[in-house]
Amino acid sequence: MIYPTDLTDSQWQVIKLLLPPRLWRRKRKQSIRAIINAILYVVKGGISWRMMPKDLPDWRLVYYYFRQWAKEGLVQQLHDQLVTKVRLKVGREASPSLGLVDS
């Protein structure tokens, strides 16, 4: 099944280039794209891992990858690189020149 949170082909092409080469070294039962789509389903949908639909990869596998990538800093690295790409695409500087904290 296709979900609204799934990456489009063009989005996947961008993200695939940002992922570390070690992710492509071995064959997997579930593709990295399927894992990322499942992570996006949980994060964007605000559901618990155990409530993932059964047609997505097993929640334990998806959670394992998410936790591993978060510990390694890959999640933050992907976020930062994508934010930079979007800012540059709309004609802004790569990083904001001002930060504002509101209580």
C-alpha atoms as a printed R data frame, in Angstrom:
    type eleno elety resid chain resno      x      y      z
1   ATOM     1    CA   MET     A     1  0.000  0.000  0.000
2   ATOM     2    CA   ILE     A     2  1.127  3.555 -0.638
3   ATOM     3    CA   TYR     A     3  0.814  6.051  2.217
4   ATOM     4    CA   PRO     A     4  0.810  9.871  2.050
5   ATOM     5    CA   THR     A     5  3.970  9.832  4.192
6   ATOM     6    CA   ASP     A     6  5.923  7.721  1.670
7   ATOM     7    CA   LEU     A     7  8.846  9.327 -0.112
8   ATOM     8    CA   THR     A     8  8.299 10.222 -3.736
9   ATOM     9    CA   ASP     A     9 10.829  8.921 -6.246
10  ATOM    10    CA   SER     A    10 12.455 12.352 -6.505
11  ATOM    11    CA   GLN     A    11 12.633 12.716 -2.696
12  ATOM    12    CA   TRP     A    12 14.178  9.245 -2.443
13  ATOM    13    CA   GLN     A    13 16.826 10.149 -5.026
14  ATOM    14    CA   VAL     A    14 17.906 13.115 -2.888
15  ATOM    15    CA   ILE     A    15 17.919 11.203  0.401
16  ATOM    16    CA   LYS     A    16 19.657  8.165 -1.081
17  ATOM    17    CA   LEU     A    17 22.652 10.306 -1.982
18  ATOM    18    CA   LEU     A    18 22.916 11.599  1.600
19  ATOM    19    CA   LEU     A    19 22.995  8.154  3.215
20  ATOM    20    CA   PRO     A    20 26.343  6.610  4.181
21  ATOM    21    CA   PRO     A    21 27.770  4.015  1.739
22  ATOM    22    CA   ARG     A    22 27.851  1.340  4.460
23  ATOM    23    CA   LEU     A    23 24.058  1.017  4.160
24  ATOM    24    CA   TRP     A    24 24.422 -0.436  0.663
25  ATOM    25    CA   ARG     A    25 27.100 -3.036  1.497
26  ATOM    26    CA   ARG     A    26 24.824 -5.920  2.351
27  ATOM    27    CA   LYS     A    27 21.605 -7.357  1.047
28  ATOM    28    CA   ARG     A    28 18.520 -6.872  3.227
29  ATOM    29    CA   LYS     A    29 15.068 -8.418  3.371
30  ATOM    30    CA   GLN     A    30 13.617 -4.915  3.727
31  ATOM    31    CA   SER     A    31 14.904 -2.054  1.618
32  ATOM    32    CA   ILE     A    32 16.312  1.052  3.240
33  ATOM    33    CA   ARG     A    33 13.598  3.026  1.462
34  ATOM    34    CA   ALA     A    34 10.890  0.843  3.068
35  ATOM    35    CA   ILE     A    35 12.502  1.387  6.466
36  ATOM    36    CA   ILE     A    36 12.604  5.163  5.977
37  ATOM    37    CA   ASN     A    37  9.000  5.207  4.725
38  ATOM    38    CA   ALA     A    38  7.942  3.311  7.866
39  ATOM    39    CA   ILE     A    39  9.851  5.748 10.091
40  ATOM    40    CA   LEU     A    40  8.141  8.663  8.346
41  ATOM    41    CA   TYR     A    41  4.760  6.980  8.836
42  ATOM    42    CA   VAL     A    42  5.317  6.815 12.597
43  ATOM    43    CA   VAL     A    43  6.913 10.247 12.972
44  ATOM    44    CA   LYS     A    44  4.510 12.176 10.750
45  ATOM    45    CA   GLY     A    45  1.446 10.252 11.922
46  ATOM    46    CA   GLY     A    46  2.291 10.545 15.600
47  ATOM    47    CA   ILE     A    47  1.505  6.888 16.299
48  ATOM    48    CA   SER     A    48  3.326  4.368 18.456
49  ATOM    49    CA   TRP     A    49  5.744  1.919 16.855
50  ATOM    50    CA   ARG     A    50  3.555 -1.054 17.701
51  ATOM    51    CA   MET     A    51  0.593  0.482 15.869
52  ATOM    52    CA   MET     A    52  2.309  0.422 12.490
53  ATOM    53    CA   PRO     A    53  0.227 -1.240  9.752
54  ATOM    54    CA   LYS     A    54  1.123 -4.875  9.081
55  ATOM    55    CA   ASP     A    55  2.045 -4.193  5.440
56  ATOM    56    CA   LEU     A    56  4.994 -2.061  6.583
57  ATOM    57    CA   PRO     A    57  8.210 -3.724  7.796
58  ATOM    58    CA   ASP     A    58  8.007 -5.159 11.314
59  ATOM    59    CA   TRP     A    59  7.917 -2.372 13.886
60  ATOM    60    CA   ARG     A    60 10.833 -3.868 15.856
61  ATOM    61    CA   LEU     A    61 13.094 -3.706 12.793
62  ATOM    62    CA   VAL     A    62 12.035 -0.147 11.965
63  ATOM    63    CA   TYR     A    63 12.502  0.956 15.576
64  ATOM    64    CA   TYR     A    64 15.924 -0.719 15.672
65  ATOM    65    CA   TYR     A    65 17.103  1.256 12.618
66  ATOM    66    CA   PHE     A    66 15.634  4.499 13.915
67  ATOM    67    CA   ARG     A    67 17.339  4.127 17.310
68  ATOM    68    CA   GLN     A    68 20.645  3.091 15.715
69  ATOM    69    CA   TRP     A    69 20.605  5.996 13.258
70  ATOM    70    CA   ALA     A    70 19.609  8.448 16.010
71  ATOM    71    CA   LYS     A    71 22.461  7.261 18.270
72  ATOM    72    CA   GLU     A    72 24.947  7.559 15.402
73  ATOM    73    CA   GLY     A    73 23.734 11.070 14.616
74  ATOM    74    CA   LEU     A    74 22.517 10.069 11.140
75  ATOM    75    CA   VAL     A    75 18.977 11.341 11.751
76  ATOM    76    CA   GLN     A    76 20.274 14.778 12.772
77  ATOM    77    CA   GLN     A    77 22.773 14.811  9.909
78  ATOM    78    CA   LEU     A    78 20.059 14.040  7.343
79  ATOM    79    CA   HIS     A    79 17.818 16.712  8.848
80  ATOM    80    CA   ASP     A    80 20.552 19.345  8.738
81  ATOM    81    CA   GLN     A    81 21.566 18.501  5.166
82  ATOM    82    CA   LEU     A    82 17.974 18.599  3.939
83  ATOM    83    CA   VAL     A    83 17.286 21.917  5.688
84  ATOM    84    CA   THR     A    84 20.394 23.379  4.041
85  ATOM    85    CA   LYS     A    85 19.320 22.092  0.604
86  ATOM    86    CA   VAL     A    86 15.840 23.596  0.971
87  ATOM    87    CA   ARG     A    87 17.185 26.952  2.209
88  ATOM    88    CA   LEU     A    88 19.610 27.195 -0.716
89  ATOM    89    CA   LYS     A    89 16.891 26.185 -3.188
90  ATOM    90    CA   VAL     A    90 14.650 29.077 -2.098
91  ATOM    91    CA   GLY     A    91 17.515 31.562 -2.261
92  ATOM    92    CA   ARG     A    92 18.410 31.824  1.419
93  ATOM    93    CA   GLU     A    93 21.753 31.385  3.102
94  ATOM    94    CA   ALA     A    94 22.656 27.810  4.058
95  ATOM    95    CA   SER     A    95 22.096 28.490  7.750
96  ATOM    96    CA   PRO     A    96 19.943 31.071  9.491
97  ATOM    97    CA   SER     A    97 21.674 34.252 10.598
98  ATOM    98    CA   LEU     A    98 19.362 34.706 13.575
99  ATOM    99    CA   GLY     A    99 17.854 32.401 16.162
100 ATOM   100    CA   LEU     A   100 14.911 33.267 18.381
101 ATOM   101    CA   VAL     A   101 13.832 31.469 21.512
102 ATOM   102    CA   ASP     A   102 10.370 32.187 22.854
103 ATOM   103    CA   SER     A   103  9.185 31.097 26.265
